């Protein structure tokens, strides 16, 4: 018997994600309920055998498809490939090193019946080391965050037509493509994502100072470009920090330097914030705009 057409396509993008991807695959495939879904694994030119690992892991499960995305190494590009390949009218995105919670899919599907865009709730303290979990927060843990007055949610479910109608992800942005898309989605449709606390999503933080710094640096470099693109569309353009505030934050990081050596939690937080601060300076120069 042919499986029922999927109601929702779960798009899992990966680049060299062999370390954790099977944990995420199992969490998606293990969702309870009778909601027809498919798992579209988008292999963004992995070199660690991720695709072969997933094929061996899922066997002949008809709910799983693997598609390739090899033109560029960008998460935004991979997500666009996955969205175009999706067979369902509804789509959602998950990352290869995270894990969806029990009841996640049912909660999303239920709220999508009455809301066009649904945002899931992030949980930090289950799959992360306690030190990493306490090192910093993340938007979408307690509700919908905002950028210049515009609601911004990174992990969402929505109609495929709406995702494509808003232009999909920017395939050239190296980071912050989720913030850029969230703003474009709101500008296109004027819809604020609905907060769905029952759709739990376990988000993996960077576990050490070096990787936290690299993540912060990448994010910091991208945000001036995002700000330059949308600064005239934000109803409350307050996201640009003035030079005084930036200097205060930089001095605070400098003062904290002797303390971070003795406190692992502070060291990770300091590394992430320092990466963001340096990245914003570099990104501001590149984008020719001040976003410090």
Secondary structure, DSSP 4 states (H G I P E B T S, - for coil): -PPPPPSEEEEEEESS-TTTHHHHHHHHHT--SS--EEEEEEE-S-SSSHHHHHHHHHTT-TTEEEEE--S---HHHHHHHHHHH--SSEEEEEETT-EEPTTHHHHHHHHHTT-SEEEEEEE-TTTS-HHHHTT---TTSSS-EEETTEEE-SSEEEEHHHHHHTT---SS-SS-HHHHHHHHHHHHH--PPEEEEEEEEEPPPP-SHHHHHHHHHHHHHHHHHHHHHHTTT-TT---SPPHHHHHHHHHHHHHHHHHHTT-HHHHHHHHHHHHHHHHHHHHHHHHTS---
